[in-house]
């Protein structure tokens, strides 16, 4: 049994438990993934998101500032 099969089985069990819980609590059962229309899997890879050098610099500065503040608090 592959990982994807195990995950699919777990999802089915979760859906069954949620349905049983909804029935016991008196509410309507939420729609399960199986009852909904099948979702088409996207073919191909997702487009990689690139960060500009300016964005990288701003993130680095923010992280350094956060670390400096943490060191200042720890030093007290």
N, C-alpha and C positions, 0 to 999 in steps of 0.2 A: 504494500500500500504506500503510495507516494504522499508527500507532504500536502499536495493540493487535494488529494482524496480525503486525507484526515481533516483538513480545514473545512472541506465541504460537508463532511459528516458532522463536525462540531457545529457548523452553522445551522444544519438541519435540526440538530438536537436543541439548540438555543431557540429556534423558531417554535418548536413544539412546546418547550417549557414556557415561552412567552404566551403562547396561545392558551395553554392550560392555566396560567396565572390570570390571564384576562378573564377566562371563563369563571374561575373561582371568585374573583373580585367583583364579578357582575358587570364588568365593562365589555365593550366589543373587542374582539381580538384584533391586534394590529395586522396589517397586510404583511405577508411574508414575501420573501424574494421570489419563491417559487410561484406564487399567485400572480405576481406582477408580470408585465411583459418582459421577455428576455432582453437583456442589455447587450447590444452588439459590442464585441471586443474590438478595441482599436487595433488596427494593424500598423506595424512599424514602431519605431522608438519614439519616445517623447522628445520634443526639442529641448536641448540642453540650454539652460538659462545661464548666461554669462554676466559677470559683474564687471562694471567698468573700473578702471584704476581709481577714479575718484571715489566710487562707492566703497572699494576695498580700503582706501585710505581713511575714509570717514568711520568705517566699522572698526578699524584698528585703533584709531584715536579714542573712540568710545569705550572700547575694551580696556585700553590702558588707563583711561580716566576711572573706570569702574574698579580696576585692580588697585589703583592708587588710593581710592576712597576706602576700600576694604582694608588695605594695609594701615591706613590712618586710624580706622576704627579698632583694629586689632592691637595697635600700639598703645591705646589708652588704657 
